[in-house]
Amino acid sequence: MKSGGLYLVATPIGNLEDITLRAIKVLKQVNLIAAEDTRHAAILLRKYAIETPLVSYYEQNEERRSRELLERLIQGEQIALISDAGTPLLSDPGYRLVQKALANDIQVVCIPGASALLAGLTASGLPVNRFVFEGFLPKKKGRQTLLKKLAEEERTVVIYESPFRLIATLKDLQVNLGNRQCVCARELTKLHEEYVRGTIAEVLEHFSQHSPRGEFVIIVAGKEKA
């Protein structure tokens, strides 16, 4: 491993066995691990006997912590960045640190692995050759503007959503995109993993009768070509 490098390490999205041998090796060898939630990360590190020091790196301290981590990278340290689950930077903090590292000619290496985006998409049954990922939709400002753009999107649309906003988001998708084919994947790789498939109306009906639980990946068919 070269000195002075930033490693973006994918971690399991549920099942702790979904981690690569390379990821374990890197997490053991770096000087520091920057984690979105150190308590959550500690569970994974204990399982694989990883004793590397942890530091928090989340949205609220991202700018300050990025400066601190950059200084350590410049001094030649090796730092791994992990999110709560899956691949860093996908709807998680980290972009600022990557930009600062690259601007200072510091090596940035991706250690690929689990991703809720790809897991949900590939098992959805909807077209995967072309897709657009929107992460979490804006809660208020810009939400309707984005939904109107998605209404014209011909590629498969992938969205993240929490159980608390799932019903509202499905209703907004139905109003703006029409009653397209839709898949809601939840608790991916975990004990209660579930895929609910059908039209948006059918999926909405299902979760109106069964309280949404767990984190969701929503996959919606693109607009049919004229």
C-alpha positions as CSV (number, residue, x, y, z in Angstrom):
1,M,0.0,0.0,0.0
2,K,1.4,3.4,-1.0
3,S,1.9,6.1,1.6
4,G,-0.5,9.1,1.7
5,G,-3.7,7.6,0.2
6,L,-7.5,7.9,0.6
7,Y,-9.4,4.6,0.3
8,L,-13.1,4.6,-0.3
9,V,-14.1,1.3,1.1
10,A,-17.5,-0.3,0.5
11,T,-19.0,-2.1,3.5
12,P,-22.0,-4.5,3.8
13,I,-25.5,-3.1,3.4
14,G,-26.9,-5.7,5.9
15,N,-25.3,-9.1,6.0
16,L,-21.8,-8.6,7.5
17,E,-20.4,-11.4,5.4
18,D,-20.8,-9.2,2.3
19,I,-17.4,-7.7,2.6
20,T,-14.4,-8.3,0.4
21,L,-11.1,-9.7,1.5
22,R,-9.4,-6.6,0.0
23,A,-11.7,-4.3,2.1
24,I,-10.7,-6.2,5.3
25,K,-7.0,-5.9,4.4
26,V,-7.2,-2.2,3.7
27,L,-9.2,-1.4,6.8
28,K,-6.5,-3.2,8.9
29,Q,-3.6,-1.5,7.2
30,V,-4.6,2.1,7.0
31,N,-3.7,4.6,9.8
32,L,-7.3,5.8,10.4
33,I,-10.9,4.9,9.4
34,A,-13.3,7.8,8.9
35,A,-16.8,6.5,9.5
36,E,-20.3,8.0,9.2
37,D,-21.3,6.4,12.5
38,T,-18.4,5.1,14.6
39,R,-20.7,3.0,16.8
40,H,-22.2,1.3,13.7
41,A,-18.7,0.8,12.2
42,A,-17.4,-0.7,15.4
43,I,-19.7,-3.7,15.0
44,L,-18.1,-4.5,11.6
45,L,-14.6,-3.9,12.8
46,R,-15.0,-6.2,15.9
47,K,-16.3,-9.0,13.7
48,Y,-13.2,-9.0,11.6
49,A,-10.7,-8.1,14.4
50,I,-9.9,-4.7,12.8
51,E,-8.2,-2.5,15.5
52,T,-7.6,0.6,13.4
53,P,-8.6,3.9,15.1
54,L,-11.9,5.4,14.2
55,V,-13.0,9.0,13.7
56,S,-16.5,10.3,12.9
57,Y,-17.2,11.8,9.5
58,Y,-20.8,12.8,8.9
59,E,-22.8,15.5,7.2
60,Q,-22.7,18.0,10.1
61,N,-18.9,17.9,10.6
62,E,-18.0,17.1,7.0
63,E,-16.3,20.4,6.1
64,R,-14.3,20.7,9.3
65,R,-13.3,17.0,9.4
66,S,-12.3,17.1,5.7
67,R,-9.7,19.8,6.5
68,E,-8.4,17.7,9.4
69,L,-8.2,14.5,7.4
70,L,-6.5,16.3,4.5
71,E,-3.7,17.5,6.7
72,R,-3.1,13.9,7.8
73,L,-3.2,12.7,4.2
74,I,-0.7,15.4,3.2
75,Q,1.6,14.2,6.0
76,G,1.6,10.8,4.4
77,E,-1.0,8.9,6.3
78,Q,-3.4,6.4,4.8
79,I,-7.1,6.9,5.5
80,A,-10.1,4.8,4.7
81,L,-13.5,6.3,4.3
82,I,-16.6,4.2,5.0
83,S,-20.3,5.0,5.2
84,D,-23.0,3.3,7.4
85,A,-23.6,0.8,4.7
86,G,-22.6,0.2,1.1
87,T,-20.4,2.4,-1.1
88,P,-19.2,5.7,0.2
89,L,-20.4,9.0,-1.4
90,L,-23.7,7.4,-2.8
91,S,-26.1,9.6,-0.9
92,D,-23.5,9.8,1.9
93,P,-20.8,12.4,2.8
94,G,-17.3,12.2,1.3
95,Y,-17.4,14.2,-1.9
96,R,-15.6,17.2,-0.3
97,L,-12.8,15.0,1.1
98,V,-12.3,13.4,-2.3
99,Q,-12.1,16.8,-4.0
100,K,-9.6,18.1,-1.5
101,A,-7.5,15.0,-1.8
102,L,-7.4,15.1,-5.6
103,A,-6.6,18.9,-5.6
104,N,-3.6,18.1,-3.4
105,D,-2.4,15.2,-5.7
106,I,-3.3,12.6,-3.1
107,Q,-4.1,9.1,-4.4
108,V,-7.8,8.2,-4.2
109,V,-8.6,4.5,-4.5
110,C,-12.0,2.8,-4.6
111,I,-12.3,-0.5,-2.9
112,P,-15.6,-1.8,-4.5
113,G,-18.2,-3.9,-2.9
114,A,-21.8,-3.8,-1.7
115,S,-24.3,-1.2,-2.9
116,A,-28.0,-1.0,-2.2
117,L,-28.5,0.8,-5.5
118,L,-27.1,-2.0,-7.6
119,A,-28.5,-4.8,-5.4
120,G,-32.1,-3.4,-5.7
121,L,-31.8,-2.6,-9.4
122,T,-30.3,-5.9,-10.6
123,A,-33.0,-8.0,-8.9
124,S,-35.9,-5.6,-9.7
125,G,-36.8,-7.2,-13.0
126,L,-36.9,-3.8,-14.7
127,P,-34.4,-2.7,-17.4
128,V,-30.9,-2.3,-16.1
129,N,-29.0,-1.4,-19.3
130,R,-29.8,2.3,-18.8
131,F,-30.8,3.9,-15.5
132,V,-30.7,7.2,-13.5
133,F,-30.0,7.3,-9.8
134,E,-31.5,10.2,-7.8
135,G,-30.7,9.2,-4.3
136,F,-33.1,10.7,-1.8
137,L,-35.6,13.1,-3.4
138,P,-35.7,16.7,-2.0
139,K,-38.2,16.9,0.9
140,K,-39.5,20.3,-0.2
141,K,-37.5,22.8,-2.3
142,G,-37.0,21.4,-5.8
143,R,-39.0,18.3,-5.3
144,Q,-41.8,19.1,-7.8
145,T,-39.3,20.3,-10.4
146,L,-37.3,17.1,-10.2
147,L,-40.5,14.9,-10.3
148,K,-41.6,16.7,-13.5
149,K,-38.1,16.0,-15.0
150,L,-38.4,12.3,-14.0
151,A,-41.8,12.1,-15.7
152,E,-40.0,12.5,-19.0
153,E,-37.1,10.1,-18.1
154,E,-37.0,7.1,-20.4
155,R,-34.3,5.3,-18.3
156,T,-35.2,3.2,-15.2
157,V,-35.3,5.5,-12.2
158,V,-33.7,4.5,-8.9
159,I,-34.5,6.3,-5.6
160,Y,-33.6,5.8,-1.9
161,E,-36.3,6.4,0.7
162,S,-36.9,6.0,4.4
163,P,-39.9,4.1,5.8
164,F,-41.3,7.4,7.2
165,R,-41.6,9.0,3.7
166,L,-42.3,6.0,1.5
167,I,-46.0,6.4,1.2
168,A,-45.8,10.1,0.4
169,T,-43.1,9.5,-2.2
170,L,-45.0,6.7,-3.9
171,K,-48.1,9.0,-4.1
172,D,-45.9,11.8,-5.6
173,L,-44.5,9.3,-8.1
174,Q,-48.0,8.1,-9.1
175,V,-49.2,11.7,-9.6
176,N,-46.2,12.9,-11.6
177,L,-45.0,9.8,-13.5
178,G,-48.3,7.9,-13.9
179,N,-49.0,4.3,-12.9
180,R,-45.8,2.8,-14.1
181,Q,-44.2,-0.5,-13.1
182,C,-42.5,-0.2,-9.8
183,V,-40.4,-2.2,-7.4
184,C,-39.8,-1.4,-3.7
185,A,-36.9,-3.3,-2.2
186,R,-36.3,-3.2,1.5
187,E,-33.9,-4.6,4.1
188,L,-31.6,-5.8,1.3
189,T,-29.3,-8.8,2.3
190,K,-31.0,-8.8,5.8
191,L,-33.2,-11.5,7.3
192,H,-36.4,-9.7,6.2
193,E,-35.3,-8.8,2.7
194,E,-38.4,-8.1,0.5
195,Y,-39.2,-7.1,-3.0
196,V,-42.7,-5.7,-3.7
197,R,-43.4,-5.6,-7.4
198,G,-46.3,-4.2,-9.4
199,T,-47.7,-0.9,-10.6
200,I,-47.0,2.1,-8.4
201,A,-50.7,1.9,-7.3
202,E,-50.3,-1.7,-6.4
203,V,-47.1,-1.2,-4.4
204,L,-48.7,1.8,-2.7
205,E,-51.7,-0.3,-1.8
206,H,-49.4,-3.0,-0.3
207,F,-47.6,-0.5,2.0
208,S,-50.8,1.2,2.9
209,Q,-51.9,-2.1,4.5
210,H,-48.4,-3.1,5.7
211,S,-46.4,-0.5,7.7
212,P,-43.2,0.2,5.9
213,R,-40.1,-0.9,7.8
214,G,-36.4,-0.7,6.9
215,E,-34.6,1.4,4.3
216,F,-36.0,1.3,0.8
217,V,-34.8,1.3,-2.8
218,I,-37.5,2.3,-5.2
219,I,-37.1,1.3,-8.8
220,V,-39.5,2.8,-11.4
221,A,-39.8,2.0,-15.1
222,G,-38.8,4.8,-17.5
223,K,-41.3,6.5,-19.7
224,E,-42.3,4.4,-22.7
225,K,-41.0,5.7,-25.9
226,A,-43.6,7.2,-28.3
